[in-house]
């Protein structure tokens, strides 16, 4: 429904993307904000190559270590970055993370600092 709603904007996908949805998602979204595994990265590369498309991505890093969150562990980030930058149809634009929910912004700062240290 995205093209019907408003064809002009460049849409970004934020949230978990299942591998079986990649084929449909690629032509709709300018950037995928939450690439959380090597298998998803490989699926994106394969499908983007088939569609002759360059996909912009952010790698999701689970800095907080919460079991409820998706993403690469911090110690996997360097190898994920190397894999992404070696793929012809992937344009790595950066890293992202989700901090734990809290009523106090100060509780989130260590998570974002941890991500910054990886970059």
N, C-alpha and C positions, 0 to 999 in steps of 0.2 A: 504493500500500500504506500510505501515511501514516495515513489514517483508521482502518485496521484495526489498526495497531500500537498507537496510543494516541490517542484522539480528543480528550483534554483539553488537551494543551499547545498553545502557539502556536509553530508551526515557523517557522524562518528559513532561507532558502536562501542558502548561502555557496558561491560558486564561479561559474563561467561559465554563463550561461543563454543557450541558443540561442533565437533568435526563434521558431522553429517549435515550441518547447516551452512558450511563454508561456501559451497557452490552458489547458493542463493544469496548469501550475504555480500560476496565480493563486488558485484556490480552496483550494490546499493550504498556502500559505505566507503568514504574517502580514507578513513583510518579505523583500525581495530585497536582499541585501547587496552585490551586485556588478553594478550597472548600468554598463556600460562603453562605451556608444555612444549617440549620438542616435537611431539607427535602433531600437535596443532600447527606449529610452525611449518613442519614438513607438508602437512595437508594444504595449508595456505599457499606454500610455494608451488606445489604440484598443480593446484587448481588455478592459481594466478598465471602460471606458464601456459596452461591449456586455454585460458581466456585471453592470453596476451595482455596481461594487466599487471601493473605495478601496484602493490599494496603497501601502504604505510602502516607500521605497527609500533606499539609500545609493549615491551615485555613486562608482565606483571611479576613482581617479586613479593613473596610472603615474608616480609621483614619481621613481622610480629610473631611468626611461628604458630599462629592460631590454626587449629585443625579445621575450623569452619571456612577458612579462606583458601582460595586457589593461588597458584603462582609457583615460580621457581624459588627454591631455598636460596638464601644469599650466597652460599658456597657454590651454587650451580650457575650463578649469573654470568660469570666470565665466559664459560663454555657456551651458554645460550647466546650471548652477544656474538661470539665468534661464528657460531652456526648461522645466525640470522644475517650477519654481514657477508657471509659466503654465498648466500642465496640470491640468484639473479633477479627474481621478481618480488623480493622483499626489501623494503626501505625501512631500516630501523631508525625510528625517530627518538627513542629514549626509553626510560624505565618508568614504571608506575607502581604504586602500592596502595593498599587500603589500611588505614589505621583502625585499631579497635574502637568500637563505639564508646564514647564517654561524654559526660556533661561538661567536662573540663578540658579545654583545648590543650592545656599543658601536658596532658596524658598522651596526646598524639605526637607531640614533637620528637620524642626519641625515635619513633618509627620512621619519620621523614628524615631525620638526621642519619639514621642507619642506611636509608636508601641513597642519600647524597654521598655517603662515604663509599658506596659501591661504584658510583659513576665516574 
